[in-house]
Amino acid sequence: MSLSTTRRAVLGSPSAAALIGQALAALQGAERALRQGQVPRPGDPRHPVNGYSRLTQPYFGRTPGLEAAVMSARDAPAAACTACDSLA
């Protein structure tokens, strides 16, 4: 059995497809949460006396965690493919 035939057999299995699908869904969810978290929520902008708007500390505390979640979720699809390759 050739390597490409083996890969097709492994990728055709429900467990391999499910692993990759779950990893991609997690990545999409993390990216969506980051986009939503980057939008200031009510209470995030603070309006000083001179009229300029500044963001509060909870906004800046929220975004690094969301960015870290996206970075770790970006590695998951590649790891799932590597796991599928190692099954062959």
matplotlib code that plots the C-alpha trace (Angstrom):
import matplotlib.pyplot as plt

x = [0.0, 1.5, 1.8, -0.8, -3.3, -2.6, -3.1, -6.4, -7.5, -6.6, -8.1, -11.2, -11.8, -14.4, -12.0, -9.3, -11.9, -13.5, -10.1, -9.4, -12.9, -12.9, -9.5, -10.8, -14.0, -12.0, -9.9, -12.9, -14.5, -11.3, -11.0, -14.6, -14.2, -11.1, -12.9, -15.8, -13.4, -11.6, -14.7, -15.1, -18.0, -20.2, -18.1, -14.7, -14.4, -13.8, -14.4, -12.1, -13.0, -11.1, -13.3, -10.8, -11.9, -9.6, -10.1, -10.2, -7.9, -10.5, -10.3, -6.5, -6.7, -9.2, -7.4, -4.1, -5.9, -8.0, -4.9, -3.2, -6.2, -6.1, -2.4, -2.8, -5.9, -3.8, -1.5, -4.3, -5.2, -1.6, -1.2, -4.4, -3.0, 0.3, -1.5, -3.4, -0.1, 1.4, -1.5, -0.5]
y = [0.0, 3.4, 6.3, 8.4, 5.5, 5.0, 8.7, 8.7, 5.7, 7.4, 10.7, 8.9, 7.5, 9.3, 9.7, 11.5, 13.7, 14.5, 15.4, 17.9, 19.2, 19.8, 21.6, 23.8, 24.6, 25.5, 27.8, 29.5, 29.9, 31.4, 33.9, 34.9, 35.4, 37.6, 39.7, 40.2, 40.9, 43.6, 45.6, 47.9, 46.9, 49.3, 50.5, 50.0, 53.5, 56.2, 59.9, 62.3, 66.0, 67.1, 64.9, 62.2, 58.6, 56.1, 52.4, 51.0, 48.3, 45.4, 45.9, 45.6, 42.6, 40.8, 41.0, 39.2, 36.1, 36.0, 36.4, 33.6, 31.3, 32.0, 31.3, 27.9, 27.1, 27.8, 25.0, 22.4, 21.7, 21.0, 18.8, 16.9, 16.3, 15.2, 12.8, 11.4, 11.0, 9.1, 6.6, 5.6]
z = [0.0, -1.0, 1.3, -0.4, -0.3, 3.4, 4.0, 2.1, 4.2, 7.4, 6.5, 5.3, 8.7, 10.9, 13.8, 11.7, 10.0, 13.4, 14.9, 12.1, 12.1, 15.8, 15.6, 12.8, 14.6, 17.7, 15.7, 14.2, 17.6, 19.0, 16.1, 16.5, 20.3, 19.6, 17.0, 19.5, 22.4, 20.5, 20.2, 23.2, 25.4, 27.3, 30.2, 28.4, 27.0, 29.6, 28.7, 30.4, 30.8, 27.7, 25.5, 24.5, 24.9, 26.5, 27.1, 30.6, 32.1, 31.7, 27.9, 27.9, 30.2, 28.0, 24.7, 25.5, 26.7, 23.6, 21.4, 23.2, 22.7, 18.9, 18.8, 20.5, 18.4, 15.2, 16.1, 16.7, 13.0, 12.1, 15.2, 14.2, 10.7, 12.2, 14.4, 11.4, 9.5, 12.4, 12.3, 8.8]

ax = plt.figure().add_subplot(projection="3d")
ax.plot(x, y, z, "-o")
ax.set_aspect("equal")
plt.show()
